[in-house]
Structure formats: structure tokens, C-alpha cells
Amino acid sequence: MSVNLAVIAAYLIGMVALGWWGMYRARNRADYLVAGRRLGTFMYSGTMAAIVLGGASTIGGIGLGYTYGISGAWLVAAIGTGIILLHAIFARRISRLKVYTVAR
């Protein structure tokens, strides 16, 4: 039990330390919310994918794969392919809008 508490405490301290470091590094709202708009293509694709394709859809896809076989597991692959296509079409337009979030 003490090992579990030590891991939780180390994680908590690490998260607070990273937050503190980020707080002092961010100079304005854009730095904090959208990384100062300095993300490259690869990182921007990854953050857009994280909005839609997170842990819940991955775990859900595994559950569908377990229940329905390979046809149920296609959900995550289809969402990933859709994100890549949407990014290829809309990434420049979205970044030109200078928005802080993408409405769903």
C-alpha cells in the first residue's frame, strides 16, 4: 500500500511541477491555450486527433472488437482515417481563424 501511495504522490508532485513550469513559461493567453500557435504539422495533427480519438473510443473499439470481431474494431480505424482526411482538408483554414477551440 505504501508503494501505491508513493507512486500517487510522485505523480501528483510531477503534475504540479509541470503546471508551475508551464504557468511561468506562458506569456499570454495564446501561449497557454494553443501553445503560442507554434505547433508543427505533426503535432497539430496529434492534438486534433486527441480531441476526437481518445481513450474512450479506443477502449470502446476494443470492446466492440471483442463483441463483434474485427468488424467492430473498425470504428477506431475509421475515425483515425477520417481525422487524417479532415486534417488534410481543414487544418490551414482552422489555423487561419485563430480560434482557441474547435466546436463539436
C-alpha positions in Angstrom: 0.0 0.0 0.0 2.8 2.4 0.7 4.2 1.8 -2.8 0.9 2.8 -4.3 0.8 6.0 -2.2 4.4 6.8 -3.2 3.5 6.4 -6.9 0.4 8.6 -6.5 2.3 11.2 -4.6 5.2 11.3 -7.2 2.6 11.6 -9.9 0.8 14.5 -8.1 4.1 16.3 -7.4 5.2 15.9 -11.0 1.9 17.2 -12.4 2.0 20.2 -10.1 5.7 20.9 -11.0 4.8 20.7 -14.8 1.9 23.1 -14.3 4.0 25.5 -12.3 6.7 25.4 -15.0 4.1 26.0 -17.7 2.5 28.8 -15.8 5.7 30.8 -15.7 6.6 29.9 -19.3 3.3 31.1 -20.8 3.4 34.8 -21.5 -0.2 35.3 -22.8 -3.4 33.5 -23.4 -2.4 32.0 -26.7 0.8 30.6 -25.2 -1.3 28.8 -22.6 -4.3 27.7 -24.6 -2.8 26.8 -28.0 1.0 26.6 -27.4 1.6 30.0 -28.8 0.4 28.8 -32.3 3.8 27.3 -32.8 2.8 23.7 -33.4 4.1 22.0 -36.5 2.0 19.8 -38.8 2.7 16.6 -37.0 1.9 18.0 -33.5 -1.2 19.8 -34.8 -2.5 16.5 -36.3 -1.9 14.8 -33.0 -3.7 17.3 -30.9 -6.6 17.3 -33.3 -6.7 13.6 -33.2 -6.7 13.7 -29.4 -9.9 15.7 -29.4 -11.8 13.0 -31.1 -9.9 9.8 -30.8 -9.1 9.5 -27.2 -9.0 6.7 -24.6 -12.8 6.2 -24.6 -13.1 5.4 -28.3 -10.0 3.2 -28.1 -11.4 1.2 -25.2 -14.8 1.2 -26.8 -13.3 -0.1 -30.1 -11.6 -2.9 -28.2 -15.0 -3.7 -26.6 -16.7 -3.7 -30.0 -13.9 -5.9 -31.4 -14.3 -8.3 -28.5 -18.1 -8.4 -29.0 -18.4 -8.3 -32.8 -15.0 -9.4 -34.0 -12.9 -7.5 -36.5 -15.9 -5.6 -37.9 -16.5 -4.0 -34.5 -12.8 -2.9 -34.2 -13.0 -0.9 -37.4 -14.5 2.0 -35.5 -11.1 3.3 -34.3 -9.5 2.8 -37.7 -12.4 4.6 -39.5 -12.2 7.6 -37.0 -8.4 7.8 -37.4 -8.7 7.8 -41.2 -11.4 10.4 -41.0 -9.3 12.6 -38.8 -6.4 12.4 -41.2 -8.6 13.4 -44.2 -10.2 16.2 -42.3 -6.8 17.5 -41.2 -5.6 17.4 -44.7 -8.6 19.5 -45.9 -9.2 21.9 -43.0 -6.0 22.3 -40.9 -4.9 25.5 -42.7 -8.4 27.0 -42.6 -8.7 26.3 -38.9 -5.3 27.8 -38.0 -6.1 30.9 -40.1 -9.2 31.5 -38.0 -7.0 32.0 -34.8 -9.5 30.2 -32.7 -8.8 28.7 -29.3 -11.0 25.6 -29.7 -12.8 23.6 -32.4 -16.5 23.4 -31.8 -18.1 20.0 -31.9 
